[in-house]
Amino acid sequence: MEWVAIVAVLAAVAAASVASVAWRDSLRTAQQWEERALAAEAIGREQQLDALEDRRVRDLTLSTMREGLLLVGSDAHVAFANDAIGRHLPSTPATLDAVLPFALRSGIEDSRERGQPNSVLVETGVPTRWLRCTITPAADGATLVVVRDVTQQRRLDSVRRDFVANASHELKTPAASIQAAAETLRHAVEDDPQAVPRFATQLEREAIRLSRIVADLLDLSRLESGSSLDDLVSLGAATREEAQRLEEAARDAGVVLEIETSQERPIRGSQKDLALLVRNLVDNAIRYSHEGDEVRVEISCEDDVVTLRVSDTGIGIPSKDIPRVFERFYRVDRARSRETGGTGLGLAIVKHVVENHGGTMEVNSELGRGTMFEIRFPAEPSSSATVGQPV
């Protein structure tokens, strides 16, 4: 009986041991499952955060684009519109029926019907703006619309076309005159020798005019690429030098030329371009003055600003023409400009020089009483290098 009791006890102990091992194994398995669940949850949250970050970056990128983006779903409702759409279109539409201008809506509808890309140029707003709208069918019947403002591009294209047309016309006129004078001169040598000096003078005058147009065109082209700002320039010295060159032209026109320069500070810029600015302003003032009129050039410096004033008592500029006098080939008095040999490019050159040097310009004129151009440049600090030397 004792052996039976012992065996029973051993069996009970073995059973308890097996139960304990099973319990520990089940506990370990439960812990592993819990750890896996926590890991899976952490991964899920990380993926959600990544997705939110990706969406935030995407939304930020699309909202800062200059082009407007509009996604129209298959149900004709707007699924997405970035901030630029509200700037380009009259309003941000919620559905296709609300898209304006009508020409854009019509273009989108046409693209959706045909399932083909489309491009529409629309005019909208006051002042007028031009929008280039590219329409592309997307997946699941959606349509993507990209809207770009091309107003400035069209304006530049128009200016370029006008410039080419005007330049061709301006070059054609003296070239035709030179050809006619040369042909007449060739015959006059034999048939009318006394007329030779007259035609030779005409030939020379037109050749000089043609040369001036070409030179101004080259200067204008160079200035459009900017000016070198490596020198410290005395505007007073440049003005006195250019005035000496124009004294003879002033005497021939019967115009009094007065120069007044005070103590000034140097300007950082291009000696050549600033001299070109002074030359064109003074030359213009002389050309558009009558005999006995006065052209006055003043240089002053105050509050870190160097000011150039060129004034005359000549024919003046009509108020309606003042905003346009800096356009290429624009002339207030075409007949007088051709008579005096003007090219119509002088003030366009002046404008580019002022802009390249960070200056500002103001024009005041009264018809029949004269004109004043006032140009202000930032003065270089007094501690800078010697005037006229590159730095």
C-alpha positions in Angstrom: 0.0 0.0 0.0 2.9 2.3 0.7 4.3 1.8 -2.8 0.9 2.6 -4.2 0.7 5.8 -2.2 4.2 6.8 -3.3 3.4 6.2 -7.0 0.3 8.2 -6.6 2.2 11.1 -5.1 4.8 10.9 -7.9 2.1 10.9 -10.5 0.5 14.0 -8.9 3.8 15.8 -8.8 4.5 14.9 -12.5 1.0 16.1 -13.4 1.6 19.4 -11.5 4.9 19.8 -13.2 3.4 19.3 -16.7 0.6 21.7 -15.8 3.1 24.3 -14.7 5.2 24.0 -17.9 2.0 24.3 -20.0 0.9 27.3 -18.0 4.3 29.0 -18.5 4.2 28.2 -22.3 0.7 29.6 -22.6 1.8 32.7 -20.7 4.8 33.2 -22.9 2.6 32.7 -26.0 0.2 35.3 -24.8 3.0 37.8 -24.1 4.4 37.2 -27.6 1.0 37.8 -29.2 0.6 41.0 -27.1 4.1 42.2 -28.2 3.2 41.4 -31.8 -0.1 43.3 -31.5 1.6 46.3 -30.0 4.3 46.2 -32.7 1.6 46.0 -35.4 -0.3 48.9 -33.8 2.9 51.0 -33.7 3.7 50.2 -37.4 0.1 51.1 -38.3 0.4 54.4 -36.5 3.7 55.1 -38.1 2.3 54.4 -41.5 -0.7 56.7 -40.7 1.7 59.5 -39.7 3.8 59.0 -42.8 0.6 59.1 -44.9 -0.5 62.3 -43.2 3.0 63.8 -43.7 3.0 62.9 -47.3 -0.4 64.4 -47.7 0.7 67.6 -45.9 3.7 67.9 -48.2 1.6 67.3 -51.3 -1.0 69.8 -50.2 1.7 72.4 -49.4 3.4 71.8 -52.7 0.2 72.1 -54.7 -1.0 75.2 -52.8 2.3 77.1 -53.5 2.2 76.4 -57.3 1.7 79.4 -59.5 -0.3 77.3 -61.9 -3.9 76.6 -60.9 -5.0 73.0 -60.6 -8.5 71.8 -60.9 -9.6 68.1 -60.7 -13.1 67.4 -61.9 -14.5 64.0 -61.0 -16.6 61.7 -63.1 -19.7 63.0 -61.4 -18.8 66.6 -62.5 -18.0 67.7 -59.0 -14.7 69.3 -58.2 -12.6 66.8 -56.3 -9.6 69.1 -55.8 -8.7 72.8 -56.4 -5.5 74.4 -55.2 -5.2 78.0 -54.0 -4.0 79.4 -57.3 -7.3 78.5 -59.0 -9.0 81.2 -56.9 -6.4 83.7 -58.1 -6.8 82.9 -61.8 -10.5 82.2 -62.1 -13.3 84.6 -60.9 -14.1 82.0 -58.1 -13.2 78.5 -57.0 -15.9 76.3 -58.5 -17.6 73.4 -56.6 -18.9 71.7 -59.8 -18.3 71.8 -63.5 -21.4 73.9 -64.1 -19.9 76.6 -61.9 -16.6 76.9 -63.9 -16.0 80.4 -65.4 -15.2 81.8 -67.9 -17.6 79.9 -70.1 -15.0 79.2 -72.7 -13.0 77.2 -70.1 -16.1 75.2 -69.1 -16.9 74.5 -72.8 -13.3 73.3 -73.3 -13.5 70.9 -70.3 -16.9 69.5 -71.4 -15.5 69.0 -74.9 -12.5 67.1 -73.6 -14.7 64.9 -71.4 -17.0 64.0 -74.3 -14.1 63.1 -76.7 -11.8 61.7 -74.1 -9.0 63.7 -75.6 -6.7 66.4 -74.2 -7.6 70.0 -75.0 -6.0 73.4 -74.7 -8.0 76.7 -74.4 -6.9 80.3 -74.3 -9.3 82.5 -72.4 -9.6 86.2 -71.6 -10.9 87.3 -68.2 -10.9 90.1 -65.7 -10.4 93.8 -65.6 -7.7 94.7 -66.6 -7.6 91.9 -69.1 -5.7 88.8 -68.3 -5.0 85.8 -70.6 -5.1 82.3 -69.3 -3.7 79.2 -71.0 -5.8 76.2 -69.8 -4.5 72.7 -70.5 -7.2 70.0 -70.1 -6.2 66.3 -69.7 -8.5 63.2 -69.2 -7.4 61.3 -66.1 -8.3 57.9 -64.6 -11.8 56.9 -63.6 -13.4 59.5 -65.8 -11.8 62.4 -64.0 -10.4 65.5 -65.8 -7.3 67.5 -64.7 -7.2 71.2 -65.7 -4.0 73.2 -65.4 -4.4 77.0 -65.6 -1.4 79.4 -66.3 -1.4 83.1 -66.5 0.2 84.1 -69.8 -0.6 87.8 -69.8 3.0 88.9 -69.4 4.1 86.5 -72.1 1.6 87.8 -74.6 2.5 91.4 -73.7 6.2 90.7 -74.3 5.4 88.9 -77.6 3.4 92.0 -78.6 6.3 94.3 -77.7 8.7 92.1 -79.5 6.6 92.1 -82.7 6.1 95.9 -82.5 9.9 96.3 -82.0 10.8 94.2 -85.0 8.2 96.1 -87.1 9.3 99.5 -86.0 13.0 98.7 -86.3 12.5 97.4 -89.8 10.6 100.5 -90.7 13.2 102.8 -89.1 16.1 101.1 -90.8 14.3 100.9 -94.2 13.7 104.7 -94.4 17.3 105.9 -94.3 18.5 102.9 -96.3 16.0 103.8 -99.1 17.1 107.5 -98.9 20.7 106.4 -99.2 20.0 104.3 -102.2 18.0 107.0 -103.9 20.7 109.7 -103.2 23.5 107.4 -104.4 21.6 106.7 -107.7 20.9 110.3 -108.2 24.4 111.3 -107.4 25.8 108.8 -109.9 23.7 110.5 -112.7 24.4 114.0 -111.4 28.1 113.6 -111.8 27.7 113.6 -115.5 24.4 115.5 -116.1 24.3 118.1 -113.4 27.7 118.5 -111.6 26.4 121.5 -109.6 23.9 119.3 -107.8 26.5 116.9 -106.6 27.3 118.7 -103.3 23.6 118.8 -102.4 23.0 115.0 -103.0 26.3 114.2 -101.3 25.2 116.1 -98.2 21.9 114.2 -98.2 23.7 111.0 -98.6 26.0 111.8 -95.6 23.0 112.9 -93.4 21.1 109.7 -94.0 24.2 107.5 -93.5 24.8 109.2 -90.1 21.2 108.7 -89.2 21.4 105.0 -90.1 24.6 104.7 -88.1 22.9 106.3 -85.1 20.0 103.9 -85.2 22.3 100.9 -85.4 24.4 102.2 -82.5 21.3 102.8 -80.3 20.0 99.4 -81.1 23.2 97.8 -80.0 23.3 99.9 -76.8 19.7 99.0 -76.0 20.4 95.3 -76.6 23.4 95.4 -74.3 21.6 97.3 -71.6 18.8 94.8 -71.5 21.3 92.3 -70.1 22.2 94.7 -67.3 25.0 97.1 -66.6 28.4 96.4 -65.0 28.4 98.0 -61.5 32.1 97.6 -60.8 33.1 101.3 -60.9 32.6 104.3 -58.6 31.5 107.1 -60.9 31.3 110.8 -60.5 28.1 111.8 -62.2 29.2 115.4 -62.2 32.4 114.6 -64.1 30.5 112.5 -66.6 28.0 115.3 -67.1 30.7 117.9 -67.7 32.5 115.7 -70.2 29.3 115.0 -72.2 28.3 118.6 -72.1 31.6 119.6 -73.8 30.9 117.1 -76.6 27.4 118.6 -77.1 28.4 122.3 -76.9 28.8 122.6 -80.7 25.4 121.0 -81.3 23.8 123.5 -78.9 25.5 126.5 -80.6 24.4 125.3 -84.0 20.8 125.1 -82.7 21.0 128.5 -81.0 20.4 126.9 -77.6 22.1 128.0 -74.3 23.6 125.0 -72.4 24.1 125.6 -68.7 25.9 123.1 -66.4 25.8 123.3 -62.6 27.4 120.6 -60.4 27.8 120.8 -56.6 29.9 118.7 -54.2 28.6 115.1 -54.8 29.1 111.6 -53.7 30.1 108.8 -56.2 27.6 106.3 -57.7 28.4 102.6 -58.0 27.8 101.7 -61.6 29.1 101.8 -65.2 31.0 104.9 -66.3 30.1 104.2 -69.9 26.3 103.7 -69.3 25.9 106.7 -67.0 27.7 108.9 -69.6 25.3 107.4 -72.2 22.3 108.4 -70.0 23.5 112.0 -69.7 24.3 112.3 -73.4 20.8 111.1 -74.5 19.0 113.4 -72.0 21.0 116.5 -73.0 20.9 115.7 -76.7 17.1 115.2 -76.5 16.7 118.5 -74.7 18.7 120.4 -77.4 16.9 118.7 -80.3 13.4 119.6 -78.9 14.3 123.2 -78.1 13.9 126.3 -80.3 16.6 128.9 -81.0 17.1 131.0 -77.9 15.8 128.4 -75.5 17.9 127.2 -72.5 18.9 123.7 -71.5 20.0 123.4 -67.9 21.8 120.4 -66.3 22.1 120.2 -62.5 23.8 117.7 -60.2 23.2 117.7 -56.5 23.5 115.3 -53.5 21.4 115.2 -50.4 20.5 112.4 -47.9 22.6 109.7 -49.6 20.9 110.5 -53.0 22.6 111.9 -56.1 20.1 113.8 -58.3 20.4 114.7 -61.9 18.0 117.2 -63.4 17.9 118.0 -67.1 15.4 120.8 -67.9 14.7 122.8 -71.0 12.4 125.6 -72.1 11.5 123.9 -75.4 8.4 122.5 -77.0 7.3 120.3 -74.1 5.4 117.0 -74.1 1.7 116.6 -74.1 0.4 115.0 -70.9 -1.1 112.1 -72.8 2.3 111.2 -74.3 4.4 111.3 -71.1 3.7 107.7 -70.1 4.8 106.5 -73.5 8.0 108.5 -74.1 10.2 105.7 -72.8 8.9 103.2 -75.4 11.2 102.2 -78.2 10.7 104.3 -81.3 7.9 106.4 -79.8 8.1 110.0 -80.9 5.9 112.9 -79.8 6.7 114.9 -82.9 7.8 112.5 -85.7 8.4 115.2 -88.3 10.7 117.1 -86.0 12.5 114.0 -84.8 13.3 112.9 -88.4 14.4 116.5 -89.2 16.8 116.6 -86.3 18.1 113.0 -86.8 16.5 111.5 -83.7 16.2 107.7 -83.5 13.4 107.4 -81.1 15.5 105.1 -78.8 17.2 107.7 -76.6 14.7 107.7 -73.7 14.4 103.9 -73.9 18.1 103.7 -73.3 17.8 106.2 -70.4 15.1 104.1 -68.8 17.3 100.9 -68.9 20.3 102.7 -67.4 18.3 104.1 -64.5 16.8 100.7 -63.8 20.1 98.9 -64.0 21.6 101.3 -61.4 18.7 101.1 -59.0 17.6 104.7 -59.7 14.2 106.4 -60.0 13.0 108.8 -62.6 10.3 111.5 -62.8 9.2 113.6 -65.8 7.4 116.9 -65.6 6.4 118.8 -68.7 4.2 121.5 -70.0 3.4 121.8 -73.6 5.1 124.9 -75.1 7.0 125.7 -71.9 9.5 122.9 -71.5 10.4 119.6 -69.8 12.3 118.5 -66.8 13.7 115.0 -66.2 14.8 114.3 -62.6 16.7 111.1 -61.9 17.8 109.9 -58.5 20.6 107.4 -57.8 21.7 105.9 -54.4 25.0 107.5 -53.4 27.9 105.2 -52.5 29.0 105.5 -48.8 31.7 108.1 -48.3 34.2 105.5 -47.0 34.4 103.7 -50.4 37.2 103.6 -52.8 38.5 106.4 -55.1 36.0 107.6 -57.7 36.6 106.1 -61.2 38.5 103.0 -60.0 37.1 99.5 -60.2 36.5 97.8 -56.9 
